[in-house]
Amino acid sequence: MRLLVLIGGLCVFAASCSGTAETVANPPATLRLSRTNATELQSAFARAAGIKAEIVSEGGSSITSLLDLQNKKTDITGTLADVAYLAYAGQLKEMSKPFEQLRGMAVTGLNTMHLLAGRNARVAALRDLKGLRVSLGAPGSSTAHITVSMLADLGIASGQFHAELLPNAEIVNRLGSGDVDAAFSGFTPPSAVVTAAMQNGVKLIPIDGPEIEEMRTRYPYLKRTLISRGTYPNQPEPVRTLGVDTLLVCRADLNDDVVYQFLDAYFATRPAMTPPNLDRAPATPIPLHPGAARYYRQRELSR
């Protein structure tokens, strides 16, 4: 009888230990990312109770962000569709080999190309850039990659204009002082930088024409878009231009459940999602992460 009591006591103790082990909360997952991305995603992190952010860098261009991801410095980042596609395919000159482990999580918006011309520059169209001092975009940016191809397609060789790479923060002063005649940059309208520039007499120039349409057949990630009239000061007419999808991406080795839970929190904090349309969110130009694919499948099933 005493033996039975002892066995029973051991069973209760074992069950108690087992129960205790099962009720211990899992430690939160940590996603390493840049301060820029953390700021953009702070609402999602606040909602995702089991995931916390660790800021490991200040952030940078689309290309430097992907390099950090490839080198496993970060776990998640924002980038642009063209850069992600080129990196995955091994066609990005800044990477020594294809980033085959790059995976998509979501299309998050549209980065719109702006061509700004100084108030004293005689620029009405892309072809007028010959002989001028032109910033092709921020260093290491998707915009700089695109504009090089764009101007070449227009027959404007690199020796026919004076090229620079200006950080977006310098555009207003350099255009205002006349140090540069025109500058390409990528923003989500309305941009505070562009607003400040146009308040000082800078003009917004269309990125349009048959050469641009032909270019889009070779670079399908370039999307035709419109900056609506009145988006900026002294802009009485809509301006036709190009846009590139912004993406949230990660590596293939990121835990499936973490990706699923983060996307669930991300979309819950962006109920309107305009732009982009939530139905477009899975349309990344690179393979979806399995956790992201599961999230979109279950979302369709729950409709």
Secondary structure, DSSP 4 states (H G I P E B T S, - for coil): -HHHHHHHHHHHHHHHHHHHHHHSPPPPEEEEEEHHHHHHTHHHHHH-TTEEEEEEE----HHHHHHHHHTTS-SEEEEEHHHHHHHHHT--TTSSS--TTEEEEEEEEEEEEEEEE-TTS--SSGGGGTTSEEE-SSTT-HHHHHHHHHHHHTT--GGGSEEE---GGGHHHHHHHTS-SEEEEEE-SSPHHHHHHHHTT-EEE---SHHHHHHHHH-TTEEEEEE-TTSSTT--S-EEEEEEEEEEEEETTS-HHHHHHHHHHHHHT-SS--SSPGGGTT--SSPBPHHHHHHHHHHHHT-
